[in-house]
Amino acid sequence: MMGEEADYLESQCDGGAERDMRELEQRAYYDGLNKKEARYRDNKRSEIGTTIRCANCGGRILKKSYQTQFCSNSGKGNCKDTYWNNVSDRRRDRSHRFSH
C-alpha cells in the first residue's frame, strides 16, 4: 500500500511541475507582449527623425514618418505581421491555429 501511495504522490508532483513550467512560459510570453506594446506606444509619441526601436524585435530604426513602427513590413516573418499576430487576441488565436 505504501508503494502505491508513493507512486501516486510522485505522479501528482510531476504533473504539477509541468503545469508550473507552462505557467512560467506563458507569463514570460505575456511579459514580452507588454514590452512590445510599450515600445509601440513610445514610438507613436516619438518625433519624426529620431531613432526608435522596432515595436516587435527591438532593433534600432529611424522614424521616417508618423507611422513608422517596425523595421520590416513585407516578406515572410516580417516584424509588422509578427507583432499584430501576437498582440491582437483575435489574430493571435488564428495565427497560432495555422502555425501549429
Backbone bond lengths (Angstrom), bond angles and torsions (degrees), N, CA, C in turn:
res aa  C-N    CA-C-N  psi(-1)  N-CA   C-N-CA  omega(-1)  CA-C   N-CA-C  phi
1 M - - - 1.441 - - 1.518 111.50 -
2 M 1.320 117.28 -41.43 1.463 119.88 -179.19 1.522 110.92 -63.70
3 G 1.326 117.36 -37.39 1.460 120.53 -179.88 1.513 111.87 -64.05
4 E 1.326 116.50 -42.69 1.458 120.81 179.35 1.525 111.18 -65.01
5 E 1.312 116.68 -40.87 1.468 120.96 179.39 1.526 110.70 -64.93
6 A 1.325 116.52 -41.44 1.462 120.75 178.35 1.526 110.63 -64.28
7 D 1.345 116.26 -42.18 1.465 119.92 177.48 1.525 111.17 -61.71
8 Y 1.339 116.23 -41.93 1.457 120.86 179.20 1.529 111.01 -62.80
9 L 1.329 116.84 -46.77 1.461 120.54 -179.70 1.519 111.12 -63.88
10 E 1.323 117.02 -38.83 1.471 120.52 178.42 1.520 110.63 -64.92
11 S 1.335 117.38 -40.38 1.469 119.71 179.78 1.525 110.84 -66.37
12 Q 1.328 117.01 -33.24 1.461 120.61 177.80 1.516 111.23 -69.55
13 C 1.309 117.40 -36.44 1.464 121.48 179.49 1.515 111.18 -66.74
14 D 1.320 117.83 -40.68 1.462 121.17 -179.69 1.519 110.99 -61.22
15 G 1.331 117.43 -43.72 1.461 120.92 178.45 1.512 111.84 -63.34
16 G 1.328 115.79 -36.69 1.457 119.86 178.65 1.510 112.11 -65.88
17 A 1.331 116.56 -38.36 1.467 120.57 179.05 1.523 110.58 -65.25
18 E 1.331 116.34 -41.59 1.470 119.89 178.46 1.523 110.38 -64.50
19 R 1.320 116.23 -41.82 1.468 120.98 179.58 1.524 110.30 -63.75
20 D 1.338 116.71 -41.87 1.462 120.70 177.53 1.514 111.27 -62.66
21 M 1.339 117.10 -40.27 1.463 121.33 -179.90 1.528 110.25 -65.28
22 R 1.335 117.37 -43.56 1.464 120.64 178.06 1.524 110.67 -61.90
23 E 1.341 115.89 -39.48 1.460 120.12 179.11 1.528 110.69 -64.72
24 L 1.318 117.38 -41.38 1.473 120.88 177.86 1.526 111.12 -64.71
25 E 1.335 116.57 -42.59 1.464 120.27 178.51 1.520 110.74 -63.15
26 Q 1.323 116.29 -42.09 1.466 120.23 179.47 1.526 110.63 -65.29
27 R 1.322 116.99 -41.38 1.465 121.09 178.68 1.528 109.98 -62.04
28 A 1.336 117.25 -43.63 1.467 121.17 178.93 1.522 110.77 -63.31
29 Y 1.331 117.15 -39.56 1.463 122.19 178.45 1.531 110.41 -60.36
30 Y 1.334 116.67 -48.65 1.461 119.97 -178.43 1.532 112.26 -71.83
31 D 1.323 118.18 -29.95 1.466 120.78 173.22 1.526 109.80 -62.91
32 G 1.336 115.80 -41.41 1.462 120.57 177.08 1.520 111.55 -62.49
33 L 1.327 116.98 -41.27 1.465 120.52 177.90 1.524 110.93 -63.70
34 N 1.322 117.18 -38.88 1.467 120.16 178.09 1.523 111.01 -62.24
35 K 1.336 117.29 -39.76 1.464 120.80 177.97 1.519 110.79 -65.35
36 K 1.328 117.06 -39.83 1.465 120.83 179.11 1.525 110.64 -65.19
37 E 1.313 116.48 -42.47 1.462 119.57 178.99 1.526 111.18 -65.38
38 A 1.323 117.60 -35.53 1.473 121.13 177.20 1.527 110.03 -65.86
39 R 1.344 117.38 -41.67 1.480 120.19 177.03 1.513 110.36 -62.31
40 Y 1.337 116.88 -40.61 1.463 121.09 179.22 1.527 110.06 -59.56
41 R 1.331 117.04 -47.53 1.477 120.94 179.21 1.527 111.24 -63.08
42 D 1.335 117.08 -42.22 1.467 120.66 178.24 1.523 110.71 -61.91
43 N 1.328 116.36 -41.61 1.460 120.56 179.50 1.523 111.51 -62.78
44 K 1.322 116.72 -38.86 1.465 120.81 178.89 1.529 110.84 -59.58
45 R 1.329 116.71 -38.10 1.467 121.40 -178.12 1.529 113.30 -80.35
46 S 1.326 116.89 -18.44 1.470 120.29 -177.04 1.517 111.47 -70.46
47 E 1.316 114.72 150.30 1.463 120.55 -179.45 1.528 110.72 -82.78
48 I 1.318 115.59 152.61 1.459 121.84 176.03 1.529 108.02 -61.51
49 G 1.326 116.07 138.61 1.462 121.38 179.55 1.525 113.37 96.44
50 T 1.342 117.80 -6.66 1.455 120.07 178.34 1.528 110.20 -93.75
51 T 1.309 115.44 160.14 1.459 120.60 176.04 1.525 108.06 -87.07
52 I 1.327 115.55 127.02 1.462 121.98 179.01 1.527 108.74 -122.43
53 R 1.302 116.38 174.56 1.465 121.57 175.57 1.527 108.64 -106.79
54 C 1.322 115.68 137.40 1.462 121.19 176.99 1.526 108.02 -52.37
55 A 1.324 116.40 131.11 1.461 120.74 -177.91 1.528 112.00 -61.23
56 N 1.327 118.02 -23.67 1.459 120.30 -178.79 1.524 112.82 -95.48
57 C 1.323 117.59 -60.03 1.469 120.45 -172.06 1.525 114.00 -95.09
58 G 1.325 117.20 -16.65 1.457 120.38 178.84 1.514 114.35 87.39
59 G 1.334 117.61 2.67 1.466 120.54 177.75 1.523 111.21 -66.80
60 R 1.323 116.52 149.51 1.477 120.62 -179.52 1.526 110.73 -77.97
61 I 1.341 115.42 133.82 1.461 121.80 177.49 1.523 109.08 -142.22
62 L 1.327 115.28 158.20 1.455 121.49 177.05 1.521 108.37 -89.51
63 K 1.318 117.11 129.53 1.463 120.86 178.51 1.522 107.42 -78.75
64 K 1.342 115.75 105.26 1.462 121.84 -175.61 1.520 113.22 -90.58
65 S 1.331 117.16 -23.67 1.459 120.37 177.52 1.528 108.25 -147.36
66 Y 1.302 116.92 172.93 1.459 120.83 -177.10 1.531 112.20 -61.93
67 Q 1.339 117.10 -22.53 1.463 119.93 -175.82 1.527 114.45 -98.60
68 T 1.319 118.32 2.17 1.461 120.67 179.80 1.523 110.13 -65.28
69 Q 1.327 116.08 124.96 1.461 122.45 -179.85 1.526 112.72 -137.84
70 F 1.339 116.89 -28.46 1.449 121.86 -169.31 1.528 111.06 -128.58
71 C 1.336 116.04 153.17 1.458 119.97 179.44 1.522 111.25 -77.81
72 S 1.332 117.89 -21.90 1.469 120.72 177.42 1.519 109.73 -146.28
73 N 1.326 115.22 146.95 1.460 119.04 178.77 1.518 112.71 -140.49
74 S 1.339 116.93 19.92 1.457 119.88 175.67 1.521 108.94 -144.74
75 G 1.303 115.06 160.49 1.457 119.97 -179.08 1.518 111.99 86.98
76 K 1.305 114.85 167.35 1.464 120.76 -178.60 1.526 110.47 -69.00
77 G 1.331 116.40 133.24 1.455 121.32 177.35 1.511 114.79 72.68
78 N 1.328 117.87 25.36 1.462 120.12 -179.73 1.529 111.25 -71.17
79 C 1.306 115.58 156.32 1.470 120.90 -174.16 1.521 113.10 -64.81
80 K 1.323 117.91 -36.10 1.468 120.15 -178.94 1.527 110.41 -62.32
81 D 1.325 117.53 -52.29 1.463 120.40 -179.21 1.522 111.66 -66.16
82 T 1.326 117.05 -39.81 1.467 120.41 178.77 1.521 110.54 -60.21
83 Y 1.333 116.21 -43.53 1.466 120.67 179.02 1.529 110.62 -59.61
84 W 1.325 116.69 -55.57 1.462 119.83 -175.09 1.521 112.41 -68.11
85 N 1.333 118.08 -29.15 1.460 120.87 177.18 1.525 112.04 -71.81
86 N 1.319 117.83 -11.50 1.461 120.72 179.04 1.518 113.47 -109.68
87 V 1.318 119.51 -35.43 1.470 119.91 -176.29 1.525 112.86 -85.88
88 S 1.302 118.34 -22.81 1.462 121.71 178.17 1.533 108.80 -89.68
89 D 1.336 116.77 121.31 1.466 120.42 -178.10 1.526 112.27 -54.67
90 R 1.312 116.47 -47.37 1.472 121.19 -177.09 1.528 110.55 -62.96
91 R 1.338 116.62 -46.98 1.465 120.18 -179.11 1.524 111.44 -70.88
92 R 1.333 117.63 -33.86 1.468 120.47 178.78 1.518 109.89 -61.76
93 D 1.328 117.43 -48.12 1.462 121.19 179.49 1.522 110.92 -59.38
94 R 1.309 115.58 -43.97 1.463 120.28 -177.98 1.523 111.39 -68.73
95 S 1.327 117.98 -45.07 1.466 120.51 -177.82 1.519 111.69 -67.63
96 H 1.336 117.40 -36.40 1.466 120.13 179.24 1.531 110.77 -70.72
97 R 1.310 116.99 -31.39 1.468 120.66 177.72 1.525 109.50 -66.26
98 F 1.331 118.53 -40.05 1.457 121.91 -177.74 1.515 112.98 -80.30
99 S 1.337 117.67 -26.98 1.463 119.83 -175.70 1.519 112.81 -85.27
100 H 1.329 118.31 -15.04 1.476 119.66 -177.35 1.488 112.07 -108.49
